[in-house]
Structure formats: structure tokens, C-alpha cells
């Protein structure tokens, strides 16, 4: 399977997914740490992909949604952005609402 197809399956297969350096428990960069922390604080479950463990995803993810940096956060199949945007959404309370809606939609779809 092509790497972009794999990324597409991951993005569309999870209501919320973060592509990050490291894991939420052991982040390998400050931006990834802060973004994962905001997602965790929302209380909504999310998937993660450690781009450092998959060189193909690390290399090709920036092409998938034309976003050059990590982390990348996808909600309901759409890129919402990186660390700064995620932190802004979290601070305003919009992040939790957005994540809850994506999880509820996925649950309804079965």
C-alpha cells in the first residue's frame, strides 16, 4: 500500500488523530508535547502516530495536507492544524467541542 493511502486510512479511520514526534506519554519535541497535552486535557480519546518510528510517514505526511511541520492534528478527517492552532482552540474551549462532535459522529456511523 502506498504511504499516502496509509495516511488517508489512518486519518479517515479515527475521529481524532495526532501525527507527532514521540507518543503522548513520551513526546520527543515540545510542540508535540503541548498539542498532545491539549488533546489529553479535552478528555476525548484520540489516536496517535509516532512519525519518528515511521520514516515514510515522516517524509510524506507534509504532502498529504500541504502542511510542512509536526505535529499535525486531524479531526473528522480534516487537518485542523499544528500546535499553535490546537492550543488556541483548547484555550477558547472550541477544541473539546470539536473533538466530542467528531467522536459522536464516528459512533453514529458505526
C-alpha atoms as one frame of an Amber mdcrd trajectory, in Angstrom:
protein
   0.000   0.000   0.000   1.203   3.473  -0.887   2.201   5.632   2.093  -0.312
   8.365   1.204  -3.073   5.723   1.102  -1.942   4.511   4.539  -2.072   8.056
   5.907  -5.506   8.540   4.348  -6.781   5.358   6.032  -5.404   6.497   9.398
  -6.912   9.977   9.077 -10.310   8.666   7.974 -10.243   5.667  10.313 -10.052
   7.696  13.534 -12.262  10.601  14.598  -9.184  12.310  16.101  -5.549  11.562
  15.275  -2.316  13.393  16.009   0.842  12.818  13.999   3.590  13.702  16.412
   7.220  13.190  17.315   7.042  10.556  20.022   3.896   9.492  21.861   1.509
  11.356  24.168   3.200   9.591  27.109   6.752  10.206  25.814   6.775  13.173
  23.416  10.023  13.846  21.600   9.525  17.577  20.973   7.929  20.465  22.810
   5.349  21.254  20.130   4.170  17.640  20.034   4.073  17.575  23.834   1.898
  20.691  24.106  -0.508  19.617  21.354  -0.922  16.106  22.795  -1.428  17.629
  26.244  -4.248  19.838  24.922  -5.907  16.799  23.325  -5.495  14.781  26.534
  -6.961  17.589  28.641 -10.056  17.574  26.425 -10.889  14.162  27.863 -11.767
  12.828  24.407  -9.948   9.690  23.213  -7.615  10.140  20.270  -5.230   8.099
  18.149  -1.600   8.986  17.652   1.100   8.143  15.131   4.747   8.491  16.099
   6.316   9.886  12.921   9.800   9.115  14.259   9.016   5.386  14.110   7.777
   5.501  10.510  10.237   7.226   8.168   7.803   7.006   5.234   5.085   8.873
   7.110   7.654  11.377   8.425   8.767  12.066   4.861   5.393  12.110   3.102
   2.855  13.436   5.638   3.714  17.078   4.806   2.483  16.358   1.233  -0.806
  14.816   2.405  -2.434  18.076   3.527   0.250  20.517   2.388   1.320  21.210
   5.995   5.107  21.213   6.434   5.550  20.724  10.182   4.728  18.351  13.031
   2.561  17.826  14.949  -0.466  17.606  12.680  -3.909  17.116  14.204  -6.798
  15.712  12.177 -10.396  15.843  13.376 -13.173  14.129  11.426 -10.808  13.544
   8.501  -9.725  17.186   8.232  -6.467  18.844   9.222  -7.164  21.380  11.948
  -3.518  22.411  12.168  -0.477  22.110  14.335   0.476  23.036  17.859  -0.418
  26.751  17.853  -3.886  26.305  16.354  -4.611  23.378  18.684  -3.588  25.425
  21.727  -5.757  28.358  20.600  -8.759  26.055  20.120  -8.106  24.481  23.524
  -7.867  27.864  25.272 -11.170  29.000  23.757 -12.961  25.756  24.607 -13.608
  25.001  20.933 -11.242  22.018  20.836 -13.235  19.885  23.266 -16.491  20.635
  21.425 -14.900  19.818  18.070 -13.407  16.543  19.343 -16.628  15.454  21.043
 -18.593  16.095  17.844 -16.123  14.045  15.766 -16.241  11.106  18.197 -20.057
  11.221  18.348 -20.283  11.298  14.541 -17.964   8.282  14.267 -20.005   6.385
  16.879 -23.238   7.062  14.937 -21.629   5.871  11.702 -20.713   2.651  13.481
